Amino acid sequence: MRGNSQARAFFRGAAALLILAMPALLWGQGLSQGQDFVAPAPAPPRGLQVYSVSAYAVYYSSGFPDTVTFQPGIGTFESDLGLGASTRIGWQRMGKESSFSFLYAPSYTGRVRYAAWNFLNQSLSLTGSRKLARKWTLDVSASGNLTNLAETFFSPTVFGSLASVPASFSDLAAAVLAGKFNNAQLAAILTGAPLIESPGHNFLYGERMLMASARTGLSYARSPRLTIALQAHGDRSQYISDSANRSVFQSAYLIPNTTSAGADLSASYSLSPRTQLGATVGASRIVSALQDSYITTSTGSVGRTMGRHWFLQVHGGVSVLSPVKQTIYYVLPSGPQPSGGGTLGFRTFSHTFLGSYDHTAGDAYGYGAVSTDSVNASWNWKRPGRSWWVECGLSQQRMQGNGSGYGNMSNWRVSGGWGRRMSAQTALLAQYVYMRYAGVLQNSPYAFDQSAVRVSVIWSPHPSLAR
């Protein structure tokens, strides 16, 4: 009965988002058949800047249940309210031969009922690019994110960030399909260290967690059509203990920490102005308390601009899992496994839609999964000249368990938002998020769902960044 009620709650939330979005979708469709034109984004301000300041009120449908502590059967905490504020501070310098930027974004949310969960969240990202010679380019990026479960409700995703950038269809397609950037905002999103894409992070690492990531890549443009790139990366995710919360709950994590590192060699070739071919060979090692193994993957891809508004990219290949040591927690399959997926993009005068599906061997957390299926989608509607916009997003991840007590794990996040520019420097944004976790742990099924609503007032000294 509980599972049925949670499923009904999910579908009610998804249906509500669809009903809210449908009028704008139908209205905007009639306005989207003309020329695909997007006014160029204003040049980002140089030097040290306060990009935005926001104040918000948030409602949580429930506190965090016992399943977060992996102690089923204790109970669920009550609903709660919170008040908070955040800011985005950055600095950037763009030139013909090099560019560098950093962004620091702290936020603090105070809870009314559960003050022990008050927390200062912080994130820092750095990106840089330098042309070493006429055909060589060096890219570096790093990020750190200290966050809690409540903050991940409203964390931006890659597709959500891309959909909100005022870029033309050709710029968006070139960035996603070929990694060619004519827009600085698209470049910062796609070349920077990764954002939190899955709501499963905090479920595995606990109420409070730290993420750190670094990337460096060297690319060689052999010709205008052919580019070869080598990239190295490292990532760290871990549980952060907090003695102040010991009185609320005890152990709040499944995996204390995960460290991974690897490298990829890739080639990209423009078969025609509309068709892009690619190939990648990569290897990485993932180490956690549950797993220590290598993953080697070889993939090929084809990307094509389908018309004036659509582009599509598909990729496929094989992956091989090689355990460094076996434990009682997992048993990895031997031999090659298929991997693949695709990305679909759509942009018109008013609409932007991005969606993807990926099937990969193993998992990125060191959980010991056999494979991972991920779905991400984002839709944004905003007609140039209008003062309001609508946005929706979906993230889903399912890990196939290994049959040794750690079974299948699935998590969902459905989000929707409505925003309105109140003045040249001020905007109002209302957001709704639904999250659900379900799976099997030590042969016992568990499920947890929660929703939240946040209303924010955003101010920026730069009108183009008030949204």
C-alpha positions in Angstrom: 0.0 0.0 0.0 2.8 2.4 0.9 4.5 1.7 -2.5 1.2 2.4 -4.3 0.7 5.7 -2.6 4.2 6.8 -3.4 3.8 5.9 -7.0 0.5 7.8 -7.1 2.3 10.8 -5.5 5.0 10.7 -8.2 2.6 10.5 -11.1 0.4 13.3 -9.6 3.5 15.5 -9.4 4.6 14.6 -13.0 1.0 15.2 -14.3 0.8 18.6 -12.5 4.1 19.7 -14.2 2.8 18.6 -17.6 -0.5 20.4 -17.1 1.3 23.6 -16.0 3.7 23.4 -18.9 1.2 22.5 -21.6 -0.4 26.0 -22.2 3.1 27.5 -22.7 4.1 24.7 -24.9 1.1 25.0 -27.2 1.2 28.8 -27.2 4.9 28.9 -27.9 4.7 26.3 -30.6 2.7 28.7 -32.8 5.4 31.3 -32.3 8.3 28.9 -33.0 7.9 28.3 -36.7 9.7 31.4 -37.9 13.4 32.0 -38.3 15.5 30.4 -35.6 17.0 33.5 -34.1 18.3 34.1 -30.6 19.8 37.4 -29.7 23.5 37.0 -28.8 24.2 36.8 -25.1 25.6 40.0 -23.6 29.4 39.8 -23.0 30.0 38.6 -19.4 31.2 41.3 -17.0 35.0 41.3 -16.5 36.9 41.3 -13.2 35.6 40.4 -9.7 31.8 40.6 -9.7 28.8 39.8 -7.6 26.7 38.0 -10.2 23.6 37.5 -8.1 22.1 37.5 -4.6 18.9 35.7 -3.7 16.7 35.2 -0.7 14.2 32.3 -0.5 11.6 30.4 1.5 11.3 26.6 1.2 8.9 24.0 2.3 9.8 20.3 2.7 7.0 17.7 2.7 8.8 15.7 5.3 12.1 15.5 7.2 14.6 12.9 6.2 13.4 9.4 7.1 15.2 6.5 8.8 16.0 5.0 5.4 18.6 7.7 4.9 20.4 6.2 7.9 19.8 2.7 6.6 17.9 1.7 9.7 14.4 0.8 8.4 11.4 0.8 10.7 12.2 3.7 13.0 9.8 6.3 11.4 9.7 9.5 9.4 10.3 13.1 10.5 7.6 15.7 10.0 7.4 18.5 7.4 9.5 21.6 7.8 10.0 25.1 6.6 13.2 27.0 5.9 14.5 30.4 5.1 17.8 31.0 3.4 20.0 33.2 1.2 22.7 32.6 -1.4 25.0 34.5 -3.6 27.2 33.9 -6.7 30.6 35.7 -6.8 33.0 35.2 -9.7 35.8 36.6 -11.8 36.7 35.9 -15.4 39.0 37.0 -18.1 38.4 36.2 -21.8 41.0 36.7 -24.5 41.9 35.5 -28.0 44.6 33.1 -26.7 43.4 32.3 -23.2 40.5 32.4 -20.8 40.1 31.9 -17.0 37.1 32.1 -14.7 36.1 31.1 -11.2 32.8 31.0 -9.4 32.1 30.8 -5.7 28.5 30.2 -4.6 27.7 29.9 -0.8 24.2 29.4 0.5 22.7 29.0 4.0 19.3 27.6 4.9 17.9 27.8 8.4 15.3 25.2 9.4 12.3 26.0 11.6 11.6 22.6 13.1 15.0 20.8 12.7 17.6 23.5 13.4 20.3 20.7 13.7 20.2 20.5 9.9 21.1 24.2 9.4 24.1 24.2 7.1 26.3 26.5 5.1 26.6 25.0 1.6 29.6 26.1 -0.5 30.7 25.4 -4.1 33.8 26.6 -6.0 34.6 26.0 -9.6 37.6 27.1 -11.8 38.0 26.7 -15.5 40.9 27.8 -17.8 41.9 27.4 -21.4 45.1 28.4 -23.2 46.2 28.0 -26.8 49.8 26.7 -26.6 50.4 26.9 -30.4 48.4 27.4 -33.5 46.9 23.9 -33.3 47.3 23.0 -29.6 44.9 23.9 -26.7 45.2 23.1 -23.0 42.0 23.1 -20.9 41.9 22.7 -17.1 39.1 22.7 -14.6 38.5 22.0 -10.9 35.5 22.1 -8.6 34.6 21.5 -5.0 31.1 21.2 -3.5 30.3 20.9 0.2 26.5 20.3 0.4 23.7 18.6 2.2 20.7 16.6 1.0 18.3 19.5 1.1 20.5 21.6 -1.2 20.7 18.9 -3.9 16.9 19.3 -4.4 17.5 22.5 -6.3 21.1 21.9 -7.6 21.3 22.8 -11.3 22.0 20.0 -13.9 24.1 20.2 -17.0 21.0 20.1 -19.3 19.1 22.6 -17.2 22.0 25.0 -17.3 22.5 24.5 -21.1 18.8 25.0 -21.8 18.8 28.4 -20.0 21.7 29.9 -22.0 20.7 32.4 -24.6 22.6 30.7 -27.5 21.6 30.0 -31.1 20.7 26.6 -32.3 23.9 26.3 -34.3 26.0 27.2 -31.3 24.2 24.7 -29.1 24.5 21.9 -31.6 28.2 22.6 -32.3 28.9 22.6 -28.6 27.1 19.3 -27.8 28.0 17.4 -31.0 31.5 18.5 -31.7 32.8 20.3 -28.6 33.2 23.5 -30.6 32.3 26.6 -28.7 31.2 30.0 -30.0 29.5 30.9 -26.7 31.5 31.4 -23.5 28.6 30.2 -21.2 28.2 26.9 -23.1 32.0 26.3 -22.9 32.1 26.9 -19.2 29.2 24.4 -18.6 30.5 21.6 -20.9 34.3 21.9 -20.2 34.1 22.5 -16.5 34.2 19.9 -13.8 30.9 18.0 -13.6 27.8 19.1 -11.8 25.8 16.9 -9.5 23.6 15.0 -12.0 22.1 12.3 -9.9 20.1 12.7 -6.6 21.7 9.4 -5.5 24.9 11.1 -4.3 23.6 12.2 -0.9 21.7 9.0 -0.4 24.9 7.0 -0.6 27.3 9.4 1.1 24.9 10.8 3.8 23.2 13.9 4.7 26.3 16.0 4.3 28.9 15.3 1.7 32.0 16.7 -0.1 32.7 16.4 -3.8 35.9 17.4 -5.5 36.8 17.0 -9.1 39.6 18.0 -11.5 40.1 17.7 -15.3 42.9 18.5 -17.6 42.9 18.0 -21.4 45.2 18.6 -24.3 43.7 18.8 -27.8 45.3 19.0 -31.2 43.4 20.3 -34.2 45.0 18.4 -37.0 42.8 20.1 -39.5 39.5 22.1 -39.4 37.8 18.7 -39.5 39.9 16.5 -37.3 40.6 17.0 -33.6 42.5 14.6 -31.3 42.3 15.1 -27.5 43.8 13.5 -24.4 42.1 14.1 -21.0 42.9 13.0 -17.5 40.5 13.3 -14.6 40.2 12.6 -10.8 37.2 12.6 -8.5 36.6 12.3 -4.8 33.2 12.0 -3.0 32.9 11.4 0.8 30.7 11.6 3.8 31.2 14.5 6.1 30.6 13.9 9.8 28.8 16.4 12.0 28.7 15.8 15.7 25.9 18.3 16.1 23.5 16.0 14.4 24.4 12.9 16.4 21.3 13.5 18.6 19.0 13.4 15.5 20.3 10.3 13.8 23.4 8.2 13.8 25.2 6.6 10.9 24.0 8.4 7.8 25.9 6.9 4.9 26.4 3.7 3.0 29.7 4.5 1.3 32.2 6.6 3.4 34.2 7.7 0.4 35.0 7.0 -3.2 38.1 8.0 -5.2 38.4 7.6 -9.0 41.0 8.5 -11.6 41.4 7.9 -15.3 42.3 9.0 -18.7 40.6 9.1 -22.2 41.9 9.4 -25.7 39.4 10.7 -28.3 39.2 11.7 -31.9 36.5 13.8 -33.5 36.0 14.2 -37.3 33.5 16.4 -39.2 32.3 14.3 -42.0 30.2 17.2 -43.3 28.9 20.5 -41.8 26.0 18.5 -40.4 27.6 15.1 -39.5 30.2 14.5 -36.7 32.0 11.2 -36.1 33.8 10.3 -32.9 35.8 7.6 -31.1 37.0 7.3 -27.5 39.1 4.8 -25.6 39.3 5.3 -21.8 40.2 3.6 -18.6 39.5 4.5 -15.0 40.0 3.0 -11.5 37.3 3.3 -8.9 38.1 2.6 -5.2 35.6 2.6 -2.3 35.0 0.5 0.8 32.8 -1.8 -1.3 34.7 -2.0 -4.6 38.1 -1.6 -6.2 38.2 -2.2 -9.9 39.2 -0.9 -13.3 36.7 0.0 -16.1 38.0 0.1 -19.7 35.6 1.4 -22.3 35.8 1.8 -26.1 33.0 3.7 -27.9 32.1 5.2 -31.3 29.6 8.0 -31.9 27.7 9.7 -34.7 26.2 13.1 -34.3 24.0 14.8 -36.9 22.1 18.1 -37.2 18.7 16.8 -38.4 17.3 20.2 -39.6 16.9 23.7 -38.5 15.8 22.8 -35.0 16.9 19.2 -34.2 20.2 17.4 -33.5 20.9 13.8 -32.5 23.9 12.0 -31.2 24.2 8.2 -30.6 27.1 6.2 -29.3 27.9 2.6 -28.5 30.7 0.3 -27.6 32.0 -2.2 -25.1 33.2 -2.0 -21.5 35.3 -4.5 -19.4 35.3 -4.6 -15.6 38.5 -5.8 -14.0 38.4 -6.2 -10.2 41.6 -5.4 -8.3 40.3 -7.4 -5.3 37.1 -9.3 -4.7 35.1 -8.8 -1.5 31.9 -10.4 -0.1 29.9 -7.3 -1.1 30.0 -7.7 -4.9 30.7 -10.1 -7.8 31.6 -8.4 -11.0 30.7 -10.1 -14.4 33.5 -11.3 -16.6 34.0 -10.4 -20.2 32.9 -7.4 -22.3 29.6 -5.7 -21.6 27.6 -3.4 -24.0 27.5 0.3 -23.4 25.8 3.1 -25.3 23.1 5.8 -25.4 22.2 8.9 -27.2 21.4 12.6 -26.9 18.5 14.5 -28.5 18.4 18.3 -28.7 15.7 20.7 -29.9 15.8 24.5 -30.0 13.5 27.1 -31.6 12.6 30.7 -31.0 11.0 30.0 -27.7 11.7 26.3 -26.8 14.8 24.4 -25.7 14.7 20.6 -25.0 17.6 18.4 -24.2 17.4 14.7 -23.4 19.8 11.8 -23.0 20.0 8.1 -22.1 23.1 6.2 -21.1 23.8 2.5 -20.3 27.3 2.0 -18.7 29.1 -0.9 -17.1 29.7 -0.7 -13.3 28.9 2.6 -11.5 30.6 5.8 -10.6 30.3 5.5 -6.8 32.1 2.2 -6.1 28.7 0.7 -5.0 29.6 -2.6 -6.9 26.8 -2.4 -9.4 26.9 -4.5 -12.6 25.6 -1.7 -14.7 24.0 1.8 -14.6 21.1 3.3 -16.6 20.7 7.1 -16.6 18.1 9.3 -18.1 18.3 13.1 -18.0 16.0 15.7 -19.7 15.3 19.4 -19.5 12.8 21.7 -21.2 12.9 25.5 -21.1 10.4 27.9 -22.6 11.1 31.6 -22.8 10.1 33.9 -25.6 12.5 36.8 -26.2 10.9 40.0 -25.1 8.7 38.3 -22.5 9.3 38.8 -18.8 8.5 35.2 -17.7 9.7 31.7 -18.4 8.9 28.0 -17.6 11.3 25.2 -17.0 11.0 21.4 -16.3 13.6 18.7 -15.6 13.9 15.0 -15.0 16.8 12.9 -13.7 16.6 9.1 -13.2 19.3 6.6 -12.4 19.1 2.9 -11.9 21.9 0.7 -10.8 21.6 -3.1 -11.2 22.7 -4.8 -8.1 25.2 -7.6 -7.7 23.1 -10.2 -5.9 25.3 -10.1 -2.7 23.0 -8.1 -0.4 23.3 -4.9 -2.4 20.5 -5.1 -4.8 19.0 -2.8 -7.4 18.9 0.9 -6.5 16.8 3.6 -8.3 16.4 7.3 -7.7 14.3 9.9 -9.4 14.1 13.7 -9.4 11.3 15.6 -11.2 11.4 19.4 -11.1 9.5 22.3 -12.5 9.8 26.1 -12.2 8.1 29.3 -13.2 10.0 32.6 -13.2 9.2 36.2 -13.9 11.4 39.2 -14.3 10.1 41.9 -11.9 12.5 44.6 -13.1 15.8 44.9 -15.0 17.7 43.6 -12.0 15.2 41.5 -10.0 13.4 38.2 -10.8 11.0 35.9 -8.9 11.4 32.2 -9.3 9.1 29.4 -7.9 10.3 25.8 -8.0 8.8 22.4 -7.2 10.9 19.2 -6.8 9.9 15.6 -6.2 12.6 13.0 -5.3 12.3 9.3 -4.7 14.7 6.6 -3.7 14.0 2.8 -3.8 15.9 -0.4 -3.8 17.1 -3.4 -1.9 19.8 -3.3 0.8 20.9 -6.4 2.6 17.9 -8.2 1.1 15.5 -5.7 2.6 13.5 -3.4 0.3 13.3 0.3 1.1 11.6 3.3 -0.3 11.6 7.0 0.4 10.1 10.0 -1.3 10.0 13.7 -0.6 8.9 16.9 -2.3 9.9 20.5 -1.8 8.7 24.0 -2.9 11.0 27.0 -3.0 10.2 30.6 -3.8 13.2 32.9 -4.5 13.7 36.6 -5.1 16.9 37.0 -7.2 18.8 40.3 -7.6 21.7 41.0 -9.9 23.6 44.2 -10.7 23.8 42.9 -14.2 20.4 42.7 -15.9 21.4 39.7 -18.1 22.1 37.6 -15.0 19.1 38.5 -12.9 17.3 35.3 -14.0 
